[in-house]
């Protein structure tokens, strides 16, 4: 936008000031710069509040799995190898995948004969899904069993 006065020659010999012509475009680059500077200032100067623990309401649908009325297996991550699997309260199963699958299936069949139709698998949070597949497959060999998975995120 030009701000210098502009004079035009009148017919009677005098000069009259003409209107200042406005540029049709407005340069908003300085405004964008200021906005970015303000954004950076607020990001640097702001402090975040620590999140308070959230108290979740109980589930409306679904039920809790009883440890007493279910067969419980624990699957624990092992560095560089297959996971360690055992039935709660007993010694760990074999580390050979085929023998381990047979032992798991046998334990589920025994529990079914005793009237237990729910199997709870407690899994270490560091365990990959691919290492759980053979445990799930061994449990699924027995029909009419409900399988529940739980992730244990506590360090032992």
BAFI-3210 file (N, C-alpha, C; in Angstrom, 3 decimals, decimal comma, padded with zeros to 6 digits):
// residues 156
n [1|2|3|4|5|6|7|8|9|10|11|12|13|14|15|16|17|18|19|20|21|22|23|24|25|26|27|28|29|30|31|32|33|34|35|36|37|38|39|40|41|42|43|44|45|46|47|48|49|50|51|52|53|54|55|56|57|58|59|60|61|62|63|64|65|66|67|68|69|70|71|72|73|74|75|76|77|78|79|80|81|82|83|84|85|86|87|88|89|90|91|92|93|94|95|96|97|98|99|100|101|102|103|104|105|106|107|108|109|110|111|112|113|114|115|116|117|118|119|120|121|122|123|124|125|126|127|128|129|130|131|132|133|134|135|136|137|138|139|140|141|142|143|144|145|146|147|148|149|150|151|152|153|154|155|156]
n.u [000,857|000,673|001,689|002,345|001,446|-000,573|-000,802|-003,023|-003,411|-005,637|-008,315|-008,538|-006,083|-005,005|-003,735|-005,095|-005,408|-005,357|-007,222|-005,820|-004,663|-005,612|-003,875|-004,894|-004,287|-003,459|-000,718|-000,127|001,938|003,594|001,694|001,253|003,785|003,843|001,770|002,860|005,085|003,757|002,509|004,738|005,771|003,684|003,694|006,234|006,172|004,043|002,762|002,248|-000,355|-000,219|-001,790|-004,565|-005,400|-007,989|-011,154|-012,799|-016,084|-017,909|-018,204|-020,996|-021,950|-021,002|-019,091|-017,097|-014,316|-014,077|-011,444|-011,558|-013,480|-012,410|-009,951|-006,625|-004,022|-000,665|001,285|004,481|006,849|009,945|013,307|014,533|013,420|010,922|007,828|007,379|005,153|002,666|000,429|-001,574|-000,344|001,089|003,965|006,042|005,200|006,589|009,250|009,322|007,448|005,480|005,134|004,350|001,910|000,407|000,357|-001,061|-003,564|-004,309|-004,551|-006,733|-008,733|-008,927|-009,842|-012,323|-013,628|-013,941|-015,860|-015,240|-015,477|-014,357|-011,503|-008,812|-006,314|-003,484|-001,420|001,860|002,686|004,694|004,791|004,591|001,954|002,226|003,528|001,579|-000,236|000,035|-000,698|-003,360|-004,390|-003,983|-005,706|-008,111|-008,516|-010,121|-013,563|-016,436|-015,439|-014,868|-012,780|-010,698|-008,701|-006,167|-004,180|-001,241|000,226|001,980|005,144|007,143]
n.v [-001,155|002,128|005,106|007,646|011,006|011,832|014,023|015,663|017,535|020,239|021,508|024,267|025,186|024,658|022,429|019,411|017,152|013,719|010,700|008,208|005,272|002,035|-000,994|-004,084|-006,494|-008,065|-008,408|-011,119|-012,377|-011,366|-011,570|-014,335|-015,124|-013,980|-015,432|-018,044|-017,593|-016,995|-019,455|-021,149|-019,937|-020,420|-023,214|-023,768|-022,479|-023,585|-025,882|-029,318|-031,123|-033,727|-036,786|-037,925|-041,024|-042,921|-043,809|-046,518|-047,500|-050,492|-053,287|-053,434|-055,444|-058,844|-061,046|-061,677|-063,904|-066,690|-067,708|-069,990|-071,636|-072,291|-073,604|-072,709|-071,451|-070,347|-068,279|-067,428|-065,050|-065,883|-065,050|-065,016|-067,483|-070,152|-069,636|-070,131|-072,417|-073,226|-075,018|-073,457|-073,675|-075,968|-077,791|-076,445|-077,065|-079,213|-077,951|-078,597|-078,041|-079,868|-081,841|-080,141|-079,141|-081,505|-082,017|-079,787|-080,152|-082,580|-081,754|-079,996|-081,757|-083,403|-081,515|-080,944|-083,381|-083,227|-081,334|-078,719|-076,139|-073,865|-072,129|-070,257|-068,223|-066,773|-064,292|-063,105|-059,675|-059,063|-061,011|-062,282|-062,571|-064,708|-066,667|-067,544|-068,966|-071,813|-072,661|-071,826|-073,394|-075,989|-075,995|-075,664|-078,116|-079,630|-079,989|-077,833|-075,969|-072,935|-070,328|-068,000|-065,094|-063,365|-060,528|-060,151|-057,528|-056,973|-056,801|-059,460]
n.w [000,000|-000,928|000,649|000,076|-000,682|-003,475|-006,105|-008,335|-011,329|-011,560|-013,668|-013,441|-012,908|-010,418|-007,905|-006,712|-004,012|-004,704|-004,161|-002,046|-003,382|-002,601|-002,170|-003,569|-002,395|000,703|002,794|004,734|005,956|008,155|010,223|010,377|011,204|013,776|014,986|014,982|016,627|019,020|019,462|019,854|022,157|024,051|024,087|025,118|027,607|028,955|031,405|032,028|033,577|035,938|035,270|036,995|038,612|037,121|038,184|037,248|036,302|037,283|035,004|032,830|031,213|030,958|032,987|035,898|036,038|037,969|040,035|041,544|040,393|037,940|035,679|035,859|033,938|033,720|031,778|031,039|029,954|028,449|028,078|024,832|024,042|023,987|025,787|029,353|030,708|033,047|035,209|037,587|040,818|040,421|039,062|036,389|032,920|030,351|028,278|025,639|022,774|021,696|023,715|025,737|024,742|024,773|027,545|028,457|027,190|028,397|031,089|030,869|030,028|032,321|034,173|033,054|033,422|036,138|036,379|035,771|033,555|032,601|031,497|032,482|031,291|032,325|031,254|030,734|030,272|028,461|026,609|023,310|020,875|019,087|020,564|022,213|020,796|020,525|023,054|023,236|021,151|022,153|024,369|023,068|021,929|023,532|023,777|024,468|026,296|027,964|027,196|028,715|028,639|030,361|031,014|032,703|034,185|036,178|037,693|038,753]
ca.u [000,000|001,501|001,171|002,772|000,331|-000,557|-001,494|-003,435|-003,581|-007,036|-008,504|-008,407|-004,694|-004,510|-003,561|-005,927|-004,900|-006,215|-007,366|-004,745|-005,152|-005,272|-003,519|-005,970|-003,842|-002,931|000,362|-000,381|003,139|003,964|000,707|001,536|004,987|003,454|000,987|003,784|005,855|002,885|002,338|005,972|005,835|002,747|004,150|007,413|005,858|002,945|003,096|001,183|-000,756|-000,171|-003,126|-004,974|-005,969|-009,410|-011,905|-013,721|-017,270|-017,907|-018,753|-022,428|-022,111|-019,860|-018,916|-015,738|-013,995|-013,687|-010,247|-011,908|-014,294|-011,782|-008,594|-005,791|-002,667|000,146|002,241|005,455|007,851|011,325|014,215|015,132|012,898|009,493|007,392|007,217|003,729|002,355|-000,902|-001,417|-000,178|001,834|005,265|005,938|005,123|007,787|009,564|009,096|006,095|004,542|004,829|003,630|000,532|-000,249|000,142|-002,130|-004,818|-004,621|-005,008|-008,070|-009,648|-009,125|-010,682|-013,675|-014,194|-014,254|-016,934|-014,721|-015,594|-013,747|-010,042|-008,269|-004,894|-002,854|-000,297|002,798|002,440|005,783|004,693|004,040|000,783|002,629|003,908|000,362|-001,089|000,034|-001,445|-004,772|-004,743|-004,039|-006,930|-009,244|-008,691|-011,208|-014,807|-017,307|-014,626|-014,801|-011,402|-010,541|-007,307|-005,923|-002,807|-000,665|001,221|002,775|006,471|007,269]
ca.v [000,000|003,331|006,128|008,966|011,738|011,911|015,255|015,748|018,889|020,570|022,300|025,689|025,516|024,262|021,003|018,854|015,820|012,608|009,646|007,223|004,012|000,882|-002,239|-005,062|-007,640|-007,767|-009,337|-011,649|-013,087|-010,990|-012,081|-015,761|-015,206|-013,675|-016,560|-019,131|-017,226|-017,167|-020,889|-021,657|-019,406|-021,125|-024,598|-023,799|-021,977|-024,306|-027,074|-030,317|-031,650|-035,187|-037,361|-038,656|-042,323|-042,877|-044,894|-047,009|-048,180|-051,927|-053,630|-053,692|-056,754|-059,703|-061,445|-061,986|-065,324|-067,141|-068,554|-071,258|-072,455|-072,407|-074,130|-071,549|-071,644|-069,133|-068,287|-066,392|-064,751|-066,312|-064,359|-065,778|-068,833|-070,375|-069,235|-071,156|-072,598|-074,154|-074,952|-072,784|-074,577|-077,168|-077,565|-076,050|-078,104|-079,426|-076,854|-079,094|-077,602|-080,982|-082,395|-079,098|-079,130|-082,719|-081,828|-078,795|-080,806|-083,564|-081,026|-079,466|-082,912|-083,792|-080,494|-081,113|-084,554|-082,795|-080,337|-077,363|-075,893|-072,580|-072,111|-068,905|-068,184|-065,522|-064,105|-062,022|-058,621|-058,992|-062,172|-062,033|-063,372|-065,940|-067,666|-067,988|-069,727|-073,257|-072,870|-071,725|-074,555|-077,172|-075,887|-075,803|-079,536|-080,138|-079,294|-077,269|-075,256|-071,481|-069,882|-066,592|-064,635|-062,204|-060,058|-059,791|-056,497|-056,756|-057,428|-060,417]
ca.w [000,000|-000,994|001,553|-000,368|-001,282|-004,917|-006,505|-009,734|-011,821|-011,832|-014,883|-013,138|-012,686|-009,104|-007,631|-005,639|-003,643|-005,136|-003,158|-001,980|-003,922|-001,761|-002,863|-003,440|-001,612|002,026|003,130|006,078|006,424|009,530|011,163|010,540|012,031|015,160|015,490|015,277|017,813|020,188|019,658|020,465|023,515|024,917|024,237|025,991|028,946|029,616|032,178|031,950|034,875|036,031|035,195|038,178|038,243|036,824|038,799|036,237|036,845|036,978|033,691|032,790|030,595|031,206|034,381|036,303|036,016|039,301|040,097|042,202|039,494|036,630|035,584|035,570|033,420|033,718|030,673|031,367|028,919|028,690|027,148|023,736|023,824|024,163|027,127|030,386|030,972|034,125|035,813|038,870|041,955|040,015|038,424|034,983|031,905|029,545|027,366|024,283|022,415|021,506|025,039|026,468|024,243|025,285|028,987|028,623|026,799|029,441|032,276|030,577|030,034|033,725|034,800|032,526|034,115|037,500|036,329|035,530|032,118|032,284|031,565|032,557|030,955|032,751|030,345|031,012|029,284|027,490|025,730|021,977|020,532|018,394|021,555|022,900|019,879|020,801|024,307|022,865|020,327|023,021|025,175|022,143|021,578|024,372|023,433|025,508|027,285|027,790|027,371|029,094|028,665|031,220|030,904|034,001|033,930|037,383|037,714|039,865]
c.u [000,906|000,860|001,592|001,584|000,518|-001,378|-001,818|-003,648|-005,055|-007,113|-008,265|-006,976|-004,164|-004,330|-004,523|-005,386|-005,872|-006,298|-006,164|-005,320|-004,665|-004,861|-004,613|-005,573|-003,288|-001,879|000,173|000,819|003,547|002,970|000,928|002,765|004,654|002,671|001,892|004,652|005,024|002,683|003,557|006,091|004,922|003,137|005,319|007,052|004,763|003,473|001,919|000,887|-000,657|-001,595|-003,411|-005,531|-007,489|-010,087|-012,978|-014,926|-017,211|-018,587|-020,242|-022,694|-020,853|-019,733|-017,446|-015,543|-013,477|-012,445|-010,576|-012,619|-013,699|-010,386|-007,715|-004,410|-001,963|001,195|003,184|006,513|009,225|012,213|014,763|014,574|011,399|009,083|007,293|005,727|003,572|000,934|-000,704|-001,362|000,596|003,151|005,078|005,876|006,456|008,007|009,439|007,652|005,078|004,142|004,020|002,164|-000,240|-000,559|-000,995|-003,476|-005,254|-005,157|-006,423|-009,093|-009,953|-010,046|-012,129|-014,367|-014,603|-015,290|-016,475|-014,682|-015,008|-012,237|-009,593|-006,772|-004,374|-001,539|000,554|002,659|003,532|005,724|004,046|002,888|001,179|003,032|002,705|-000,474|-001,111|-000,708|-002,944|-005,231|-004,869|-005,304|-008,151|-009,466|-009,855|-012,459|-015,545|-016,529|-014,674|-013,385|-011,385|-009,052|-007,216|-004,453|-002,350|000,435|002,065|004,110|006,565|008,662]
c.v [001,221|004,402|007,539|009,699|011,859|013,136|015,197|017,221|019,134|021,415|023,789|026,061|025,124|022,747|020,580|017,469|014,744|011,574|008,712|005,893|002,866|-000,291|-003,256|-006,248|-007,187|-008,818|-009,814|-012,412|-012,661|-011,522|-013,578|-015,949|-014,970|-014,839|-017,734|-018,821|-017,380|-018,649|-021,494|-021,181|-020,188|-022,589|-024,704|-023,432|-022,766|-025,508|-028,041|-030,823|-033,162|-035,715|-038,161|-040,000|-042,212|-044,074|-045,327|-047,676|-049,674|-052,183|-053,928|-055,087|-057,559|-059,985|-061,711|-063,497|-065,705|-068,017|-069,935|-072,204|-072,572|-073,009|-072,973|-071,975|-070,302|-069,285|-067,114|-066,281|-065,248|-065,644|-065,338|-067,167|-068,909|-070,006|-070,429|-071,210|-073,573|-073,960|-074,376|-073,810|-075,840|-076,767|-077,169|-077,258|-078,192|-078,225|-077,285|-078,762|-078,736|-081,600|-081,395|-079,059|-080,343|-082,579|-080,838|-079,427|-081,810|-082,874|-080,481|-080,603|-083,368|-082,800|-080,633|-082,298|-084,211|-081,675|-078,916|-077,140|-074,542|-072,665|-070,654|-068,978|-066,805|-065,387|-062,930|-060,968|-058,535|-060,116|-061,787|-063,005|-064,707|-067,035|-068,220|-068,945|-071,215|-073,580|-072,824|-072,932|-075,816|-077,164|-076,135|-077,236|-080,146|-079,314|-078,810|-076,610|-073,764|-071,038|-068,384|-066,271|-063,408|-061,824|-059,594|-058,779|-056,171|-057,473|-058,319|-060,404]
c.w [000,000|-000,123|001,145|-000,983|-002,791|-005,323|-007,986|-010,101|-012,138|-013,096|-014,615|-012,788|-011,331|-008,993|-006,541|-005,286|-004,110|-004,017|-003,194|-002,444|-003,030|-002,644|-002,604|-002,555|-000,272|002,362|004,567|006,639|007,829|010,569|011,417|011,410|013,503|015,767|015,835|016,492|019,087|020,497|020,331|021,905|024,457|025,108|025,207|027,423|029,661|030,380|032,094|033,353|034,842|036,020|036,456|037,759|038,094|037,480|037,797|036,890|036,526|035,630|033,801|032,251|030,832|032,691|034,652|036,280|037,392|039,218|040,658|041,235|038,095|036,763|035,139|035,107|033,466|032,623|030,891|030,273|029,367|027,656|026,111|023,511|023,974|025,590|028,075|030,731|032,134|034,596|037,205|040,004|041,632|039,364|036,960|034,047|031,166|028,618|025,904|023,887|022,258|022,844|025,865|026,047|024,766|026,772|029,246|028,309|027,862|030,702|032,069|030,591|031,461|034,433|034,326|033,183|035,542|037,534|036,151|034,027|031,692|032,473|031,509|032,277|031,344|031,998|030,805|029,913|028,219|026,458|024,406|021,709|019,900|019,381|022,322|022,071|020,201|022,107|024,018|022,063|021,184|023,876|024,301|021,685|022,351|024,085|024,675|026,638|026,945|028,132|027,653|029,140|029,555|031,087|032,275|033,753|035,149|037,264|038,948|040,419]
res [x|x|x|x|x|x|x|x|x|x|x|x|x|x|x|x|x|x|x|x|x|x|x|x|x|x|x|x|x|x|x|x|x|x|x|x|x|x|x|x|x|x|x|x|x|x|x|x|x|x|x|x|x|x|x|x|x|x|x|x|x|x|x|x|x|x|x|x|x|x|x|x|x|x|x|x|x|x|x|x|x|x|x|x|x|x|x|x|x|x|x|x|x|x|x|x|x|x|x|x|x|x|x|x|x|x|x|x|x|x|x|x|x|x|x|x|x|x|x|x|x|x|x|x|x|x|x|x|x|x|x|x|x|x|x|x|x|x|x|x|x|x|x|x|x|x|x|x|x|x|x|x|x|x|x|x]
***
